[in-house]
Amino acid sequence: MKKMIALLFTLGFGSMAYAQQHTFTGTWELVSVDNIYPDSSRVHPYGDHPQGMLMFDNKGNYTIQIFNATRPKVTSGDKNKCTPEENAALVQGSNAHFGKYTIDEATHTITFNITHASFPNWEGTTQKRAYTYINNVLSYVVTHTTQGGAAVVAEVVWRRL
């Protein structure tokens, strides 16, 4: 009986710790993306009203998709027959990646272990991002962005659905 109580006690605390680690589990909608340059100027790389979704599950998996809402249609209707300008708009107007994540609430950091990404330079990398979380709004900073590298940081804001 003592072993059974000890096992239940251990499982209970283990479950609580796991649930706390995944405070952000669920689906989030994109609010904004701002690239911030060394002179403090801000640019909206995905337009004034970007669209996107972020999902964290309770097993440590995540996926992110970010799109410029005003990307032009492909004239031919076939993405394999895009003009160079259409290809550039498609690539520059989107960003997506997925993999594993961890949250460190003590240091307010999210660590993304990126498995695959629309920007292949990010594949297989680990990226740590400082975050704030207030009233179901998650904001984090991306260093070494896909647009500007180390000279630019991005501020990305999500709202819980």
JOQUIQUI-V408814 format. One record per backbone hydrogen bond with DSSP energy under -0.5 kcal/mol. CO is the residue of the C=O (numbers start at 1). NH is the residue of the N-H. E is the energy in kcal/mol with one decimal. If there is no record, write none. Layout:
co=[CO;CO]
nh=[NH;NH]
e=[E;E]
This chain:
co=[1;2;3;4;5;6;7;8;9;10;11;12;13;14;15;16;17;18;19;20;22;26;27;28;29;32;34;34;35;35;36;37;41;43;43;44;46;47;51;52;53;54;55;56;57;60;61;62;63;64;65;66;67;67;68;73;74;78;79;83;84;85;86;87;88;89;91;93;95;96;97;98;98;99;100;102;103;104;104;108;109;110;110;111;111;112;112;113;114;116;118;119;120;122;125;127;129;130;132;134;136;137;138;139;140;141;142;145;148;149;149;152;152;153;154;154;155;156;157;157;158;159]
nh=[5;6;7;8;9;10;11;12;13;14;15;16;17;18;19;20;21;22;22;23;25;56;161;54;159;157;36;155;37;43;153;40;37;35;45;47;69;50;67;30;65;28;63;26;60;101;57;99;55;97;53;95;51;69;71;75;77;81;82;87;88;89;90;91;92;93;94;68;66;118;64;115;116;62;113;111;105;108;109;131;104;112;129;102;113;114;127;100;124;98;120;122;123;125;114;112;110;141;139;137;160;134;158;132;156;143;154;149;151;145;152;144;145;36;142;156;34;140;31;32;138;29]
e=[-2.3;-2.6;-2.4;-2.5;-2.7;-2.5;-2.8;-2.4;-2.1;-2.5;-2.4;-1.9;-2.4;-2.1;-2.5;-2.2;-1.8;-1.0;-0.6;-1.0;-1.7;-2.3;-2.7;-2.0;-2.8;-2.5;-0.5;-2.8;-0.5;-2.2;-2.0;-2.8;-2.7;-3.3;-1.0;-2.0;-0.6;-0.6;-3.3;-1.8;-2.2;-2.8;-1.6;-2.7;-1.2;-2.4;-2.6;-1.8;-2.3;-1.9;-1.8;-2.3;-2.8;-0.6;-1.2;-0.6;-1.2;-2.4;-0.8;-2.7;-2.2;-2.2;-2.3;-2.6;-3.0;-1.4;-1.1;-2.8;-2.6;-3.1;-2.7;-2.4;-1.5;-2.2;-3.3;-2.8;-0.7;-0.9;-1.9;-2.7;-3.0;-0.6;-3.1;-1.7;-0.6;-0.9;-2.9;-2.0;-2.3;-2.1;-0.8;-2.5;-1.2;-2.0;-2.4;-3.2;-2.6;-1.8;-2.5;-1.2;-2.6;-2.1;-3.3;-2.5;-2.7;-0.6;-2.3;-0.8;-1.5;-1.4;-1.2;-0.5;-0.9;-3.8;-3.0;-0.6;-2.2;-2.4;-3.2;-1.4;-2.4;-3.1]
